[in-house]
Amino acid sequence: MGFRSLASCVDALRAEREAVVVETSVDPHLEIAEIQRRLFRSGGPAVLFTRVRGSDFPVLVNLYGTRRRIERIFADTLDRVRRLVELKIDPTAAIRRPLRYWRAPLDALSTLPRRVRGGPALAEDISLSQLPRVTGWPGDGGPFITLPCVYSEDPDHPGTGRSNLGMYRVQLAGNDYAADEVGLHYQLHRGIGVHHAAALRQGKPLRVNIFVGGAAAMAVAAVMPLPEGLSELAFAGALAGHRIPMIGRGDGRPAIYADADFVLSGIIEPGITKPEGPFGDHLGYYARKHDFPVLRIERVSHRPGAIWPITVVGRPPQEDTLFGWLVHELTGPVIPTVLPGVTSVHAVDAAGVHPLLLAVGSERYQPWRKTDRPAELLTQASSILGQGQLSLAKYLLIVNGLEAPGLDAHDIDPFLDHLLTRVDWARDCHFHTETTIDTLDYSGVGLNVGSKLVVAARGDPRRHLGRELPSALPLPAGFAKLRACRPGVLAVEGPPIEPRSRLDTGNDAATWRLAATAPWSADIERLCAALDHAAGLESWPLVIVVDDSAFTAASLDNFLWTTFTRSNPAADVYGVGSEIRQKHWGCRGALVIDARLKPHHAPPLEENEAVSAHVDSLAARGGPLAGLLG
């Protein structure tokens, strides 16, 4: 009934050829990460490296790398979790279908953490320096723990009942960290922040435990966007198929996960922060160096035969994309119960997750009125932006599902077709300015500072979307290489903006001031003026200004990534024939988004050429990785 340790999980996967062991010596600096990225792209197996330079512990990669493998790992429990979700939506279902739900009371018991006196996680002590130090990208500030389960308890209400389990990146070394310190990067709307604030009010340090390994369900629970007050340990128990054993200390210190492969225990002292980063992150850029809390490590322990699991994040899709898929599989049916009238919400992985949300809502009220003006959609958009991490969305596009029964926000092409044929840019754009965006998004005018744009579209189709390039668009000097990204969307190269910013200047006040003045906006104003009244633009409601139009137009993923990670709505959204009426901005022609790289943006991730060439040699015929990397 589920796997209680990584070792048992790997053994089972090896028996089914879903995991392999590689005994060739590998370098944790860039090489392991390069191999992981290729394994994921090729749909390869999980790989256990038994000889990792600088450490005695084996490193596991690509455990969550395919849907098939995730379904195998949780084969005994996925359907049980789905049934529990169904009962949460409709408790009366148990009466109507007793055979389907007869196990529900037993399954619910598995969600309760179990208090124990000891466990294998505390078997042996080591120093922080003995852990595998895996570095993912050339510009990273040091090695990071990339699959940590960071555990804290509410200082006002100690115990597992109000605990938080989250996946916040942990920098193991580099920058100004002492030998017993690690950097703890947690962002907005994370549960640990509530606990940290309570500790600060008390003037006391916050005690934190970091668990690495153990049941595969723990990592999934740590990334699951559960409502506040719903225990991640309870969810992990349901997905793991057994009660999560927690060692209760009884001395004011937080509990320890007994089955973890590794445990790092420490304290966050009040008022102490140090620079953390840079780090190649899931938007496809480097999260720059900023001050974050420091965790002073008091003890590092591990179980016998411990395995160190890692993942690599970067421009999606990566392995963490599959976490998003699993989250949708398990929580998607709950959305209509939490957000009345909303049938689906999609945080678009290809756009870096938080920069772009797609949603299908419904205009249910006043059915006797024939109108195409969004009403309930705007209420539903506000509800979506009020939900935890969904509040970090930068662009929220929402449509009326009653006009297209069966439309799902996860079907991106049909969704965009539906919206772009109906949208009225003069009416349907609703900006939120001077607000918060994702900590990892550097398109705004400061750390966590940016804007949002809600586009709510309903009504009958207003246009047919263009597919063949317009023949004679009047492009001003500096603009060239017009391309069709998809129906109704054009990409055009604009004048390049220099210089690019350095990795260590993300908190440079001058850089943010430059972002606020946006001298490059004059380029887009010239373009909008040139396109005003241009013939042939009627079927192209969206124009994206980019650095490389061929790249942007090469795939849907490229279009989504470029457009929504490199623009801040209030600063970078323009329009042909724009005007402000009663403080509402709109435009009568095409919407124009400036998605060029700008000086305040973080640099895109690029692999190290020498490391890539070395991995090529390992994967060549006769090499130790031959046949594994596609």
Buried (B, 14 or more C-beta within 10 A) or exposed (E): EBBBBBBEBBEBBBEEEBBBEBEEEBBBBBBBBBBBBBBBEBEBBBBBBBEBBEBEBBBBBBBBBBEEBBEBBBEBBBEBBEBBBBBEEEEEBBEEEEEBBEEBEEBBEBBBBBBBEEBBBBEEEBEBEBBBBBBBBBBBBBBBBBBBBBBBBBBEEBBBEBBBBBBBBBBBBBBEBEEBBBBBBBBBBBBBBBBBEBBBEEEBBBBBBBBBBBBBBBBBBBBBEBEEEEBBBBBBBBBBBBBBBBBBBEEEBBBBBBBBBBBBBBBBBBEBBBBBBBBBBBBBBBBBBBBBBBBBBEBBBBBEEBBBBBBBBBBBBBBBBBBBBBBBBBBBBBBBEBBBBBBBBBBBBBBBBBBBBBBBBBBEEEEEEEEBBBBBBBBBBEBBBEBBBBBBBBBBBBBBBBBBEEBBBBBBEBBBBBBBBBBBBBBBBBBBEEBBBBBBBBBBBBBBBBBBBBBBBBBEEBBEBBEEEBEEBBBBEEBEBBBBBBBBBBBBBBBEBEEEBBBBBBBBEEBBEBBEEBEBEEBBEBBBEBBBEBEEBBBBBBBBBBBBBEBBBBEBBBBBBBBBBBBBBBBBBBBBBBEEEEEEBBBEBBBBBBBBBBBBBBBBBEBBEEBBEBBBEBBEEEBBBEEBBE
